[in-house]
């Protein structure tokens, strides 16, 4: 397995995720991402507009949470590369299969343990 290639994939995905996250929210004082409401274009909003904005904010929050979790996994994988522990299952300690890492460079478990965790 080419670790530098995996690192490049992870860094590329990290940039993409950070871009998507910044379109949905901002980083708060604790370093967590929080959703921001979409900019209101009309000066006054009726009840339907307010309901739509609320629904949009909830969708943005849900999407942001999923993207933030993926970003944390990628940062974790990059830290593992730096520490020399990349590609090792966090459950059993065995090497993660190369095809699994090709499909998901931020994988934390081998295929056997993945089924146990899910």
N, CA and C atoms as a LAMMPS dump frame, in Angstrom:
ITEM: TIMESTEP
0
ITEM: NUMBER OF ATOMS
354
ITEM: BOX BOUNDS ff ff ff
-5.0000000000000000e+02 5.0000000000000000e+02
-5.0000000000000000e+02 5.0000000000000000e+02
-5.0000000000000000e+02 5.0000000000000000e+02
ITEM: ATOMS id mol type element x y z
1 1 1 N 0.85 -1.181 0
2 1 2 C 0 0 0
3 1 3 C 0.893 1.24 0
4 2 1 N 0.535 2.179 -0.838
5 2 2 C 1.282 3.426 -0.933
6 2 3 C 0.664 4.442 0.045
7 3 1 N 1.328 4.635 1.167
8 3 2 C 0.785 5.511 2.21
9 3 3 C 0.75 6.962 1.744
10 4 1 N 1.736 7.385 0.966
11 4 2 C 1.73 8.768 0.476
12 4 3 C 0.515 9.017 -0.422
13 5 1 N 0.175 8.032 -1.23
14 5 2 C -1.007 8.152 -2.087
15 5 3 C -2.276 8.257 -1.231
16 6 1 N -2.364 7.446 -0.188
17 6 2 C -3.513 7.503 0.719
18 6 3 C -3.568 8.869 1.421
19 7 1 N -2.408 9.368 1.822
20 7 2 C -2.344 10.673 2.48
21 7 3 C -2.838 11.766 1.53
22 8 1 N -2.427 11.691 0.278
23 8 2 C -2.885 12.674 -0.716
24 8 3 C -4.403 12.622 -0.894
25 9 1 N -4.964 11.412 -0.942
26 9 2 C -6.418 11.262 -1.065
27 9 3 C -7.12 11.888 0.142
28 10 1 N -6.591 11.608 1.327
29 10 2 C -7.191 12.132 2.55
30 10 3 C -7.13 13.658 2.588
31 11 1 N -5.989 14.217 2.214
32 11 2 C -5.842 15.671 2.224
33 11 3 C -6.757 16.335 1.201
34 12 1 N -6.918 15.694 0.053
35 12 2 C -7.813 16.225 -0.982
36 12 3 C -9.261 16.207 -0.493
37 13 1 N -9.674 15.1 0.125
38 13 2 C -11.039 15.021 0.648
39 13 3 C -11.231 16.015 1.793
40 14 1 N -10.198 16.213 2.599
41 14 2 C -10.281 17.167 3.708
42 14 3 C -10.563 18.582 3.187
43 15 1 N -9.865 18.978 2.135
44 15 2 C -10.092 20.307 1.554
45 15 3 C -11.523 20.442 1.034
46 16 1 N -12.006 19.416 0.376
47 16 2 C -13.362 19.421 -0.151
48 16 3 C -14.385 19.53 0.983
49 17 1 N -14.195 18.742 2.03
50 17 2 C -15.113 18.785 3.169
51 17 3 C -15.103 20.146 3.851
52 18 1 N -13.924 20.713 4.042
53 18 2 C -13.841 22.029 4.682
54 18 3 C -14.55 23.091 3.849
55 19 1 N -14.452 22.97 2.544
56 19 2 C -15.149 23.905 1.661
57 19 3 C -16.661 23.74 1.797
58 20 1 N -17.13 22.503 1.787
59 20 2 C -18.561 22.249 1.927
60 20 3 C -19.065 22.707 3.296
61 21 1 N -18.286 22.433 4.325
62 21 2 C -18.676 22.838 5.669
63 21 3 C -18.773 24.355 5.793
64 22 1 N -17.833 25.066 5.2
65 22 2 C -17.857 26.527 5.305
66 22 3 C -19.057 27.123 4.565
67 23 1 N -19.611 26.388 3.604
68 23 2 C -20.816 26.845 2.926
69 23 3 C -22.079 26.623 3.744
70 24 1 N -21.981 25.761 4.76
71 24 2 C -23.137 25.439 5.59
72 24 3 C -23.093 26.087 6.971
73 25 1 N -21.906 26.443 7.404
74 25 2 C -21.803 26.966 8.765
75 25 3 C -20.46 27.609 9.018
76 26 1 N -20.118 27.652 10.303
77 26 2 C -18.847 28.245 10.715
78 26 3 C -18.326 27.479 11.922
79 27 1 N -17.053 27.668 12.206
80 27 2 C -16.43 27.024 13.356
81 27 3 C -16.688 27.892 14.581
82 28 1 N -17.166 27.266 15.654
83 28 2 C -17.416 28.032 16.876
84 28 3 C -16.142 28.112 17.722
85 29 1 N -16.235 28.709 18.904
86 29 2 C -15.061 28.925 19.763
87 29 3 C -14.421 27.628 20.236
88 30 1 N -15.203 26.54 20.276
89 30 2 C -14.66 25.259 20.736
90 30 3 C -14.037 24.45 19.6
91 31 1 N -14.132 24.95 18.377
92 31 2 C -13.573 24.247 17.23
93 31 3 C -14.577 23.359 16.521
94 32 1 N -15.814 23.328 17.009
95 32 2 C -16.866 22.543 16.364
96 32 3 C -17.552 23.384 15.299
97 33 1 N -18.082 22.7 14.304
98 33 2 C -18.844 23.38 13.261
99 33 3 C -20.275 23.552 13.72
100 34 1 N -20.851 24.702 13.442
101 34 2 C -22.266 24.942 13.714
102 34 3 C -22.911 25.513 12.469
103 35 1 N -24.127 25.067 12.216
104 35 2 C -24.855 25.52 11.029
105 35 3 C -25.229 26.983 11.187
106 36 1 N -25.266 27.659 10.069
107 36 2 C -25.751 29.042 10.037
108 36 3 C -26.954 29.08 9.108
109 37 1 N -27.934 29.921 9.422
110 37 2 C -29.107 30 8.547
111 37 3 C -28.74 30.613 7.209
112 38 1 N -29.484 30.226 6.197
113 38 2 C -29.282 30.799 4.87
114 38 3 C -29.654 32.283 4.928
115 39 1 N -28.949 33.074 4.175
116 39 2 C -29.186 34.516 4.177
117 39 3 C -30.585 34.81 3.65
118 40 1 N -31.321 35.641 4.382
119 40 2 C -32.678 36.013 3.986
120 40 3 C -32.599 37.157 2.983
121 41 1 N -33.261 36.982 1.853
122 41 2 C -33.199 38.013 0.81
123 41 3 C -34.361 38.994 0.902
124 42 1 N -35.516 38.544 1.363
125 42 2 C -36.684 39.431 1.474
126 42 3 C -36.652 40.139 2.827
127 43 1 N -37.029 41.42 2.861
128 43 2 C -36.98 42.16 4.127
129 43 3 C -37.971 41.645 5.168
130 44 1 N -39.111 41.167 4.734
131 44 2 C -40.111 40.654 5.657
132 44 3 C -40.396 39.2 5.313
133 45 1 N -40.67 38.422 6.346
134 45 2 C -40.968 37.011 6.126
135 45 3 C -42.324 36.672 6.719
136 46 1 N -43.111 35.919 5.961
137 46 2 C -44.376 35.456 6.506
138 46 3 C -44.158 34.109 7.203
139 47 1 N -45.219 33.52 7.706
140 47 2 C -45.09 32.267 8.445
141 47 3 C -44.511 31.151 7.583
142 48 1 N -44.918 31.102 6.31
143 48 2 C -44.391 30.067 5.415
144 48 3 C -42.896 30.237 5.204
145 49 1 N -42.452 31.475 5.038
146 49 2 C -41.025 31.736 4.87
147 49 3 C -40.254 31.307 6.111
148 50 1 N -40.797 31.618 7.273
149 50 2 C -40.139 31.242 8.525
150 50 3 C -40.076 29.727 8.672
151 51 1 N -41.132 29.039 8.291
152 51 2 C -41.148 27.577 8.36
153 51 3 C -40.119 26.992 7.391
154 52 1 N -40.054 27.558 6.192
155 52 2 C -39.068 27.096 5.213
156 52 3 C -37.648 27.318 5.722
157 53 1 N -37.402 28.471 6.311
158 53 2 C -36.07 28.775 6.847
159 53 3 C -35.707 27.826 7.981
160 54 1 N -36.675 27.515 8.814
161 54 2 C -36.436 26.593 9.926
162 54 3 C -36.108 25.199 9.401
163 55 1 N -36.88 24.761 8.413
164 55 2 C -36.638 23.449 7.815
165 55 3 C -35.27 23.409 7.131
166 56 1 N -34.934 24.477 6.417
167 56 2 C -33.638 24.562 5.754
168 56 3 C -32.503 24.512 6.772
169 57 1 N -32.669 25.213 7.884
170 57 2 C -31.639 25.226 8.925
171 57 3 C -31.446 23.824 9.495
172 58 1 N -32.538 23.097 9.718
173 58 2 C -32.437 21.733 10.239
174 58 3 C -31.704 20.828 9.245
175 59 1 N -32.005 20.973 7.97
176 59 2 C -31.326 20.183 6.942
177 59 3 C -29.843 20.536 6.893
178 60 1 N -29.535 21.818 6.978
179 60 2 C -28.142 22.255 6.98
180 60 3 C -27.406 21.683 8.187
181 61 1 N -28.066 21.686 9.335
182 61 2 C -27.459 21.153 10.557
183 61 3 C -27.175 19.664 10.426
184 62 1 N -28.128 18.918 9.891
185 62 2 C -27.95 17.474 9.727
186 62 3 C -26.803 17.179 8.755
187 63 1 N -26.776 17.88 7.641
188 63 2 C -25.704 17.686 6.662
189 63 3 C -24.363 18.067 7.26
190 64 1 N -24.329 19.174 7.973
191 64 2 C -23.098 19.63 8.601
192 64 3 C -22.577 18.581 9.585
193 65 1 N -23.463 17.964 10.36
194 65 2 C -23.038 16.949 11.327
195 65 3 C -22.389 15.746 10.648
196 66 1 N -22.968 15.307 9.54
197 66 2 C -22.408 14.173 8.799
198 66 3 C -21.033 14.535 8.233
199 67 1 N -20.927 15.724 7.632
200 67 2 C -19.656 16.15 7.055
201 67 3 C -18.596 16.352 8.131
202 68 1 N -18.994 16.895 9.275
203 68 2 C -18.038 17.119 10.364
204 68 3 C -17.503 15.783 10.9
205 69 1 N -18.372 14.793 10.992
206 69 2 C -17.944 13.474 11.45
207 69 3 C -16.937 12.864 10.472
208 70 1 N -17.206 13.022 9.18
209 70 2 C -16.267 12.511 8.17
210 70 3 C -14.942 13.254 8.264
211 71 1 N -14.982 14.56 8.469
212 71 2 C -13.755 15.345 8.609
213 71 3 C -12.952 14.865 9.819
214 72 1 N -13.612 14.55 10.904
215 72 2 C -12.906 14.039 12.087
216 72 3 C -12.23 12.699 11.78
217 73 1 N -12.918 11.832 11.018
218 73 2 C -12.321 10.553 10.627
219 73 3 C -11.08 10.771 9.762
220 74 1 N -11.163 11.718 8.852
221 74 2 C -10.023 12.009 7.974
222 74 3 C -8.858 12.577 8.777
223 75 1 N -9.139 13.507 9.673
224 75 2 C -8.072 14.056 10.524
225 75 3 C -7.436 12.965 11.375
226 76 1 N -8.254 12.04 11.859
227 76 2 C -7.748 10.915 12.655
228 76 3 C -6.809 10.045 11.806
229 77 1 N -7.223 9.759 10.571
230 77 2 C -6.392 8.948 9.675
231 77 3 C -5.07 9.655 9.366
232 78 1 N -5.133 10.967 9.145
233 78 2 C -3.899 11.729 8.888
234 78 3 C -2.976 11.703 10.1
235 79 1 N -3.529 11.763 11.3
236 79 2 C -2.716 11.664 12.517
237 79 3 C -2.084 10.281 12.619
238 80 1 N -2.853 9.254 12.234
239 80 2 C -2.308 7.894 12.257
240 80 3 C -1.166 7.736 11.265
241 81 1 N -1.263 8.377 10.126
242 81 2 C -0.157 8.33 9.16
243 81 3 C 1.085 8.938 9.787
244 82 1 N 0.927 10.089 10.423
245 82 2 C 2.074 10.766 11.055
246 82 3 C 2.672 9.928 12.183
247 83 1 N 1.831 9.215 12.926
248 83 2 C 2.324 8.43 14.059
249 83 3 C 2.771 7.022 13.664
250 84 1 N 2.534 6.658 12.404
251 84 2 C 2.962 5.339 11.937
252 84 3 C 1.98 4.214 12.249
253 85 1 N 0.767 4.55 12.635
254 85 2 C -0.22 3.515 12.965
255 85 3 C -1.33 3.409 11.921
256 86 1 N -1.159 4.075 10.802
257 86 2 C -2.183 4.057 9.754
258 86 3 C -2.346 2.644 9.203
259 87 1 N -3.597 2.272 8.976
260 87 2 C -3.887 0.979 8.363
261 87 3 C -4.039 -0.15 9.359
262 88 1 N -4.03 0.166 10.649
263 88 2 C -4.211 -0.851 11.677
264 88 3 C -5.623 -0.732 12.257
265 89 1 N -6.288 -1.859 12.396
266 89 2 C -7.651 -1.886 12.944
267 89 3 C -7.633 -1.424 14.397
268 90 1 N -8.532 -0.515 14.728
269 90 2 C -8.599 0.021 16.081
270 90 3 C -9.288 -0.936 17.055
271 91 1 N -9.892 -2.01 16.535
272 91 2 C -10.562 -2.973 17.403
273 91 3 C -9.643 -4.154 17.708
274 92 1 N -9.126 -4.799 16.657
275 92 2 C -8.329 -6.02 16.866
276 92 3 C -6.827 -5.809 16.703
277 93 1 N -6.425 -4.68 16.121
278 93 2 C -4.993 -4.394 15.949
279 93 3 C -4.369 -5.018 14.715
280 94 1 N -5.158 -5.727 13.923
281 94 2 C -4.643 -6.35 12.698
282 94 3 C -4.661 -5.329 11.567
283 95 1 N -3.868 -5.582 10.51
284 95 2 C -3.879 -4.65 9.377
285 95 3 C -5.248 -4.607 8.697
286 96 1 N -5.65 -3.401 8.302
287 96 2 C -6.893 -3.226 7.543
288 96 3 C -6.608 -3.618 6.098
289 97 1 N -7.533 -4.33 5.486
290 97 2 C -7.35 -4.812 4.121
291 97 3 C -7.144 -3.634 3.17
292 98 1 N -6.23 -3.822 2.198
293 98 2 C -5.9 -2.75 1.251
294 98 3 C -7.117 -2.307 0.446
295 99 1 N -7.969 -3.261 0.033
296 99 2 C -9.135 -2.868 -0.759
297 99 3 C -10.1 -2.024 0.079
298 100 1 N -10.157 -2.278 1.37
299 100 2 C -11.003 -1.45 2.25
300 100 3 C -10.428 -0.042 2.351
301 101 1 N -9.12 0.078 2.493
302 101 2 C -8.489 1.394 2.57
303 101 3 C -8.558 2.127 1.238
304 102 1 N -8.542 1.394 0.146
305 102 2 C -8.705 2.03 -1.166
306 102 3 C -10.101 2.64 -1.281
307 103 1 N -11.106 1.903 -0.795
308 103 2 C -12.485 2.378 -0.854
309 103 3 C -12.744 3.489 0.163
310 104 1 N -12.111 3.385 1.326
311 104 2 C -12.299 4.368 2.391
312 104 3 C -10.964 4.575 3.108
313 105 1 N -10.166 5.542 2.648
314 105 2 C -8.848 5.751 3.243
315 105 3 C -8.888 6.116 4.73
316 106 1 N -10.041 6.511 5.24
317 106 2 C -10.16 6.871 6.654
318 106 3 C -10.739 5.725 7.49
319 107 1 N -10.799 4.526 6.928
320 107 2 C -11.358 3.383 7.663
321 107 3 C -10.591 3.158 8.959
322 108 1 N -11.333 2.851 10.016
323 108 2 C -10.723 2.624 11.329
324 108 3 C -10.673 1.143 11.699
325 109 1 N -11.417 0.321 10.964
326 109 2 C -11.489 -1.098 11.303
327 109 3 C -11.293 -1.976 10.069
328 110 1 N -10.897 -3.214 10.321
329 110 2 C -10.822 -4.205 9.244
330 110 3 C -12.242 -4.651 8.923
331 111 1 N -12.382 -5.449 7.885
332 111 2 C -13.71 -5.887 7.452
333 111 3 C -14.422 -6.718 8.524
334 112 1 N -13.688 -7.597 9.192
335 112 2 C -14.3 -8.441 10.208
336 112 3 C -14.827 -7.6 11.365
337 113 1 N -14.019 -6.676 11.839
338 113 2 C -14.438 -5.832 12.967
339 113 3 C -15.486 -4.811 12.557
340 114 1 N -15.478 -4.418 11.301
341 114 2 C -16.492 -3.465 10.809
342 114 3 C -17.879 -4.076 11.01
343 115 1 N -18.012 -5.367 10.732
344 115 2 C -19.298 -6.033 10.884
345 115 3 C -19.696 -6.136 12.348
346 116 1 N -18.727 -6.228 13.245
347 116 2 C -19.009 -6.29 14.681
348 116 3 C -19.471 -4.938 15.204
349 117 1 N -18.881 -3.861 14.68
350 117 2 C -19.173 -2.507 15.161
351 117 3 C -20.529 -2.029 14.673
352 118 1 N -20.893 -2.375 13.437
353 118 2 C -22.151 -1.914 12.835
354 118 3 C -23.295 -2.609 13.419
